[in-house]
């Protein structure tokens, strides 16, 4: 039985597929920029744009993941508090 608070693990095939598709997409785009019939400074500008896009995509993905994980932690703390209150509550006990 798996615990609901544990992160699912990815299979080796999925990790390999994501890395292979990443490498292929960067390589094909790089070859496309290299083969463009334009001046070298335009190729350089496009290559820098691609590198900046890839870098900012990694940063965005990390930020979204970190925000999601922090929300999960807050929810777990709130759930623990509610569970504590429920465990301490005795409906038959007179109010003081």
C-alpha positions in Angstrom: 0.0 0.0 0.0 1.4 3.4 -0.9 1.2 6.4 1.3 -0.6 9.4 -0.1 2.1 11.9 1.0 4.8 10.2 -1.0 5.9 11.4 -4.4 5.3 9.0 -7.2 8.5 7.7 -8.7 9.1 7.8 -12.5 10.2 4.7 -14.4 13.6 4.6 -16.0 11.9 4.5 -19.4 10.0 7.7 -18.7 13.2 9.5 -17.6 15.1 8.3 -20.6 12.3 9.4 -22.9 12.2 12.9 -21.5 16.0 13.3 -21.7 16.2 11.9 -25.2 13.3 14.1 -26.4 15.0 17.2 -24.8 18.4 16.5 -26.4 16.8 15.8 -29.8 14.7 19.0 -29.7 17.7 21.2 -28.8 19.9 19.5 -31.4 17.3 19.8 -34.2 16.6 23.4 -33.4 20.3 24.1 -33.3 20.8 22.5 -36.7 17.8 24.6 -38.0 19.4 27.8 -36.8 22.8 26.8 -38.2 21.3 26.1 -41.6 19.3 29.3 -41.9 20.3 31.4 -44.9 21.0 34.6 -42.8 23.9 36.5 -41.4 25.9 35.1 -38.5 24.7 37.8 -36.1 21.1 36.8 -36.8 22.0 33.1 -36.1 23.7 34.1 -32.9 20.7 36.1 -31.8 18.4 33.2 -32.5 20.7 30.8 -30.7 20.9 33.1 -27.6 17.1 33.3 -27.7 16.8 29.5 -27.7 19.3 29.1 -24.8 17.4 31.8 -22.8 14.1 30.1 -23.4 15.4 26.7 -22.3 17.0 28.2 -19.1 13.9 30.2 -18.2 11.7 27.1 -18.8 13.8 25.1 -16.3 13.5 28.0 -13.8 9.7 28.2 -14.3 9.3 24.4 -13.9 11.4 24.5 -10.6 9.3 27.4 -9.3 6.0 25.8 -10.0 7.2 22.6 -8.4 8.5 24.4 -5.3 5.2 26.3 -4.9 3.2 23.0 -5.3 5.4 21.3 -2.7 5.1 24.2 -0.2 1.3 24.1 -0.6 1.3 20.4 0.1 3.3 21.0 3.3 0.9 23.7 4.5 -2.0 21.3 3.8 -0.4 18.5 5.8 0.2 20.9 8.7 -3.4 22.0 8.6 -4.6 18.4 8.4 -2.5 17.5 11.4 -4.0 20.4 13.4 -7.6 19.4 12.4 -6.9 15.8 13.3 -5.5 16.9 16.7 -8.7 19.0 17.4 -10.9 16.1 16.4 -9.0 13.7 18.6 -9.2 16.0 21.6 -12.9 16.8 21.1 -15.2 14.9 23.3 -18.9 15.7 22.5 -20.1 14.2 25.8 -17.9 16.5 27.9 -19.6 19.5 29.4 -18.4 22.9 28.4 -16.5 24.7 31.1 
